[in-house]
Amino acid sequence: MNQERLMKVIFGPLVTEKSQMAAEKHNQVTFRVARDANKHEIKQAVELLFKVEVENVQVANVKGKIKRFGGRLGRRNHWKKAYVSLAEGQDINFGALEG
């Protein structure tokens, strides 16, 4: 797989209450990913960027919300998120990535 493509697959971590519960219960990390990315690319990208072993990847397509802009209706962009299950004993520390 092209390394340049893999570097563009993951946009960043998704930190919500639901993703925190998944991290504690199932050793999963949640990422916002490119809409055209597949599970195989996501797995390779996480292993390349964070040097961890990935067991499983689950993806979900999120529909953009309909919002009002003044008197007009608009829609936010659709996006994709990935739940990445890490192997036993593996961990990603996002605090170490900052600064």
TORPA-386822 format. One line per 5 residues: for each residue x, y, z of C-alpha. Coordinates in steps of 0.5 Angstrom, whole numbers, plus 500, padded with zeros to 3 digits. Layout:
X:Y:Z | ...
//
This chain:
500:500:500 | 502:507:498 | 505:510:505 | 503:517:502 | 496:515:502
496:512:509 | 498:518:512 | 492:522:509 | 487:516:511 | 487:518:519
484:525:520 | 485:525:528 | 482:522:534 | 475:522:536 | 474:524:543
467:523:546 | 464:520:552 | 462:514:547 | 469:513:545 | 472:513:552
467:508:554 | 469:504:548 | 476:505:550 | 476:503:557 | 471:497:556
474:494:549 | 481:497:548 | 478:501:542 | 480:507:540 | 476:512:535
478:516:529 | 475:520:524 | 478:518:517 | 477:519:510 | 470:517:507
473:513:501 | 478:509:506 | 477:502:507 | 478:497:513 | 485:495:511
487:502:509 | 485:504:516 | 489:498:520 | 495:499:516 | 495:507:517
494:506:525 | 500:501:525 | 504:505:521 | 503:512:525 | 502:509:532
507:503:532 | 501:498:535 | 498:492:533 | 491:492:531 | 486:486:532
480:489:528 | 477:495:525 | 469:497:525 | 467:503:521 | 461:507:521
458:512:516 | 456:519:520 | 451:523:516 | 451:530:516 | 446:534:520
441:539:517 | 442:546:520 | 440:553:519 | 444:558:516 | 440:565:517
433:563:513 | 436:557:509 | 437:550:510 | 444:547:509 | 447:540:511
454:539:514 | 458:534:511 | 458:527:511 | 464:523:515 | 466:516:517
469:514:524 | 473:508:525 | 473:504:532 | 480:500:532 | 481:495:537
488:494:539 | 491:487:541 | 492:486:548 | 497:490:552 | 497:495:546
495:502:548 | 496:509:544 | 497:515:548 | 495:522:545 | 498:526:550
505:524:548 | 503:527:541 | 502:534:543 | 508:538:543
//
